[in-house]
Amino acid sequence: MMLLATSYHVPMPSCQIILPLFLSVFNLIIHQYAFAQKFTVRRVHWLRARAQKHRWDEECMLVRYEMEWTVRYFLHKSRFWQSAPTADLTQVPGQAAYAHRKAAMWDKLARDADHSFKNINKNYKSPL
């Protein structure tokens, strides 16, 4: 029976080891497995990074909408309190003054929030 052998060069001056063929095939298999494993790790890392980017893109989109919704809610509350004194004709002057003060408060909140959001986000669409 003849044992096949392969030459393996060790990176040292004038050093060469003769390995049996089955060891060199085993070595090749190990290197291929390590490459495949490294490729799999990189692929998984890329997929996780891509998913993270998509989550941040979605979060940015939602924050833009939430900015608009906040200002619209403040405007809604302001209009609600502006219409409150005219809804009930039997109100006393104190109730009307309270409603006007609340309407002014909500309107100021809407304008302040709108101004802040314009300064923070260049893509902000003002509902005012």
C-alpha positions in Angstrom: 0.0 0.0 0.0 1.4 3.3 -1.0 0.8 6.3 1.3 0.3 9.5 -0.6 2.0 12.5 0.8 2.0 16.2 0.2 4.6 18.8 0.9 3.8 21.6 3.3 6.0 24.6 3.5 6.3 26.2 6.9 7.3 29.9 6.6 10.7 29.4 8.2 14.0 29.5 6.4 14.9 26.1 4.9 12.1 24.2 6.7 9.7 21.9 4.9 7.5 19.2 6.5 6.0 16.3 4.6 2.4 15.6 5.6 0.3 12.7 4.7 -2.4 13.5 2.2 -5.3 12.9 4.6 -3.8 15.6 6.9 -3.5 18.1 4.1 -7.1 17.4 3.1 -8.2 17.7 6.7 -6.3 21.0 6.9 -8.1 22.2 3.7 -11.5 21.2 5.1 -10.8 23.2 8.3 -9.8 26.3 6.4 -12.9 26.1 4.2 -15.1 25.7 7.3 -13.4 28.6 9.0 -14.0 30.7 5.9 -17.6 29.7 5.7 -18.1 30.5 9.4 -16.4 33.9 9.0 -18.7 34.6 6.0 -21.8 33.6 8.0 -20.7 35.9 10.9 -20.2 38.8 8.5 -23.6 38.1 6.8 -25.4 38.0 10.2 -23.6 41.2 11.3 -24.7 42.9 8.0 -28.3 41.8 8.4 -28.4 43.1 12.0 -26.9 46.4 11.0 -29.4 46.7 8.1 -32.3 45.9 10.5 -31.0 48.6 12.9 -30.8 51.1 10.1 -34.4 50.3 9.1 -35.5 50.8 12.7 -33.9 54.2 12.9 -35.4 55.2 9.6 -38.8 54.3 10.9 -38.2 56.1 14.2 -37.2 59.3 12.3 -40.3 59.1 10.2 -42.5 58.6 13.3 -40.8 61.5 15.2 -41.6 63.8 12.2 -45.3 62.8 12.3 -45.4 63.1 16.1 -44.1 66.7 15.9 -47.0 67.6 13.6 -49.5 65.7 15.7 -48.4 67.5 18.8 -48.9 71.0 17.3 -52.2 69.9 15.8 -53.4 68.7 19.2 -52.4 72.0 20.8 -54.3 73.9 18.1 -57.4 71.6 18.5 -57.4 72.3 22.3 -57.0 76.1 21.6 -60.0 76.0 19.2 -62.0 74.0 21.7 -61.5 76.6 24.5 -62.1 79.5 22.0 -65.5 78.0 21.2 -66.4 77.2 24.8 -67.7 80.7 25.8 -70.0 80.8 22.8 -71.4 77.3 23.3 -73.2 78.2 26.5 -75.0 81.5 26.6 -75.7 81.3 30.3 -72.1 81.6 31.4 -70.9 84.1 33.9 -68.0 86.4 33.0 -65.5 84.4 35.1 -66.1 81.3 33.0 -65.5 83.1 29.8 -62.3 84.6 31.1 -61.1 81.1 32.2 -61.9 79.8 28.7 -60.0 82.6 27.0 -57.0 82.1 29.3 -57.0 78.3 28.5 -57.3 79.1 24.7 -54.4 81.5 24.9 -52.3 78.9 26.9 -52.9 76.2 24.3 -52.2 78.6 21.4 -48.9 79.6 23.0 -48.0 75.9 23.4 -48.8 75.3 19.8 -46.7 78.3 18.6 -43.7 77.5 20.9 -43.7 73.8 19.9 -44.0 74.8 16.2 -41.0 77.2 16.6 -38.9 74.6 18.4 -39.7 71.9 15.9 -38.8 74.2 12.9 -35.4 74.8 14.6 -34.8 71.1 15.3 -36.0 69.5 12.0 -35.4 71.0 8.6 -38.1 68.7 7.1 -40.8 69.8 9.5 -44.1 70.8 7.9 -45.8 73.4 10.0 -49.6 73.0 10.4 -49.9 76.7 11.4 
